[in-house]
Amino acid sequence: MSRLPVLCVAVLTVAAGLGVRALFDGPVSKYAGDALYTVLIYTLVLLVLPRVRPWVAAAVATGVSWVIEFAQLGEIPAVLRPLLGSTFNPPDLFWYAVGAAAAWAAHTLWLRDPGRPQA
């Protein structure tokens, strides 16, 4: 898979996350942000390993998100808290999986689209 479309998706994911934060408060922005965080990790996996299978990218993105969440049970250095968070919240684990599943589905559909340009 070409890296340019993946890079565009990563930028759009960040924009979507910022847009959700600007437009919504409370649980909508929090849990949408959690899902989008994992989508961003998924795109980063694809940037590093462009030929990775969608289910592998989803598993890695979910795993990384969960490791970061469980790390919040300990002490996160202050400089990393804006990026990694600071408070463990069990429902976040579910929303990370939702984000990975959405990215997996979109990636799978992209790969199956016979009309898309080939790289």
VMD Tcl script that draws the C-alpha trace (Angstrom):
set ca {
  {0.00 0.00 0.00}
  {1.30 3.43 -0.94}
  {2.29 5.64 1.98}
  {0.74 8.84 0.60}
  {-2.90 7.78 1.12}
  {-1.98 6.49 4.58}
  {-0.33 9.79 5.45}
  {-3.46 11.63 4.26}
  {-5.63 9.39 6.46}
  {-3.34 10.10 9.44}
  {-3.70 13.86 8.90}
  {-7.48 13.52 8.51}
  {-7.62 11.44 11.69}
  {-5.84 14.15 13.67}
  {-8.17 16.78 12.14}
  {-11.20 14.66 13.05}
  {-9.95 14.33 16.62}
  {-9.44 18.08 16.93}
  {-12.85 18.70 15.34}
  {-14.60 16.36 17.76}
  {-12.92 18.11 20.67}
  {-13.97 21.51 19.36}
  {-17.59 20.55 18.66}
  {-18.49 18.22 21.53}
  {-18.03 17.93 25.27}
  {-18.15 15.05 27.68}
  {-18.26 11.40 26.74}
  {-18.76 11.96 23.00}
  {-15.46 13.76 22.56}
  {-13.65 11.53 25.04}
  {-14.61 8.19 23.55}
  {-14.47 9.39 19.93}
  {-10.99 10.64 20.78}
  {-10.06 7.23 22.17}
  {-11.20 5.49 18.99}
  {-9.44 8.03 16.78}
  {-6.25 7.68 18.85}
  {-6.17 4.00 17.92}
  {-6.98 4.78 14.28}
  {-3.94 7.08 14.27}
  {-1.77 4.31 15.73}
  {-3.14 1.99 13.00}
  {-2.08 4.47 10.32}
  {1.38 4.78 11.91}
  {1.72 1.00 11.75}
  {0.85 1.17 8.03}
  {3.39 3.93 7.47}
  {6.13 1.78 8.99}
  {4.92 -1.53 7.52}
  {2.94 -0.72 4.35}
  {2.36 -4.39 3.43}
  {1.04 -5.46 6.83}
  {-2.27 -7.33 6.82}
  {-5.23 -5.35 8.17}
  {-5.90 -7.73 11.07}
  {-2.25 -7.49 12.16}
  {-2.32 -3.68 12.04}
  {-5.56 -3.71 14.07}
  {-4.08 -6.07 16.65}
  {-0.92 -3.97 16.99}
  {-2.88 -0.70 17.24}
  {-5.17 -2.17 19.89}
  {-2.25 -3.65 21.79}
  {-0.28 -0.40 21.80}
  {-3.37 1.53 22.94}
  {-4.03 -0.96 25.73}
  {-0.40 -0.93 26.88}
  {-0.54 2.86 27.10}
  {-3.83 2.69 29.03}
  {-2.52 0.11 31.50}
  {0.66 2.17 31.92}
  {-1.59 4.86 33.39}
  {-2.03 2.63 36.43}
  {1.52 3.70 37.25}
  {3.11 7.12 37.07}
  {3.29 8.75 33.62}
  {5.98 11.46 33.44}
  {4.41 14.93 33.35}
  {5.91 15.75 29.96}
  {4.17 12.71 28.39}
  {0.74 13.12 30.02}
  {-0.74 15.28 27.23}
  {0.07 12.52 24.73}
  {-0.38 9.39 26.85}
  {-2.92 10.47 29.45}
  {-2.64 10.04 33.17}
  {-5.75 8.25 34.47}
  {-6.68 4.63 33.82}
  {-10.27 4.34 32.57}
  {-11.51 0.80 31.77}
  {-14.11 1.89 29.14}
  {-11.24 3.32 27.08}
  {-10.14 -0.25 26.34}
  {-13.43 -0.89 24.54}
  {-13.22 2.32 22.49}
  {-9.67 1.53 21.43}
  {-10.96 -1.78 20.06}
  {-13.77 0.08 18.26}
  {-11.24 2.38 16.60}
  {-9.07 -0.57 15.54}
  {-12.10 -2.42 14.17}
  {-13.20 0.64 12.18}
  {-9.70 1.08 10.75}
  {-9.50 -2.64 9.95}
  {-12.85 -2.52 8.14}
  {-11.92 0.59 6.15}
  {-8.51 -0.83 5.23}
  {-10.04 -4.14 4.15}
  {-12.62 -2.36 1.99}
  {-9.87 -0.22 0.46}
  {-7.85 -3.30 -0.45}
  {-10.89 -4.99 -2.02}
  {-11.96 -1.99 -4.14}
  {-11.28 -3.01 -7.74}
  {-11.67 0.58 -8.95}
  {-8.92 2.11 -6.82}
  {-5.62 3.04 -8.49}
  {-2.90 0.44 -8.00}
  {0.39 1.55 -6.41}
}
mol new
graphics top color blue
foreach p $ca { graphics top sphere $p radius 0.5 }
foreach p [lrange $ca 0 end-1] q [lrange $ca 1 end] { graphics top cylinder $p $q radius 0.2 }
display resetview
